[in-house]
Each structure stands twice: as C-alpha cells, then as structure tokens.
Amino acid sequence: VSKDFVEAAHRRNLKVHVWTINETADMQRLVEMNVDGIMTDYPDRLLNLLNKTIIIK
C-alpha cells in the first residue's frame, strides 16, 4: 500500500483497510498514510502508537 494508492482510493470514496500489520514501524507508516483500518495480532502496540500520535498532535 502506498500513499498514492490511499489517496486515489479516498478520492473515489473508498476505504483502505490493511491486514496483519504487526510491526510498529509499519503501523506508524500506515497511520501517516491515513488508512482507514489496521488489523493486527498486537492491538496493544497499535493502541500505544495511536495514543502517542494523539498526544503529539
């Protein structure tokens, strides 16, 4: 999944969900791309990342 892909999908009112993203660095990259959903085997990692992202913004 690339930023261009996500932007093109959003222009067409499509949602982008990604599966089995287990590495924090990959989660961060996808959050920054504004994907609509991230499925992971480690929801605690994603929650920690999202909490940090919200605090920073």
NORFEN-V981871 format. One record per residue. RES is the residue in one letter. SS is DSSP state (helix for helix, strand for strand, loop for the rest). Layout:
res:RES ss:SS
res:RES ss:SS
//
This chain:
res:V ss:loop
res:S ss:loop
res:K ss:helix
res:D ss:helix
res:F ss:helix
res:V ss:helix
res:E ss:helix
res:A ss:helix
res:A ss:helix
res:H ss:helix
res:R ss:helix
res:R ss:loop
res:N ss:loop
res:L ss:loop
res:K ss:loop
res:V ss:loop
res:H ss:strand
res:V ss:strand
res:W ss:loop
res:T ss:loop
res:I ss:loop
res:N ss:loop
res:E ss:loop
res:T ss:helix
res:A ss:helix
res:D ss:helix
res:M ss:helix
res:Q ss:helix
res:R ss:helix
res:L ss:helix
res:V ss:helix
res:E ss:helix
res:M ss:loop
res:N ss:loop
res:V ss:loop
res:D ss:loop
res:G ss:strand
res:I ss:strand
res:M ss:loop
res:T ss:loop
res:D ss:loop
res:Y ss:loop
res:P ss:helix
res:D ss:helix
res:R ss:helix
res:L ss:helix
res:L ss:helix
res:N ss:helix
res:L ss:helix
res:L ss:helix
res:N ss:helix
res:K ss:helix
res:T ss:helix
res:I ss:helix
res:I ss:helix
res:I ss:helix
res:K ss:loop
//
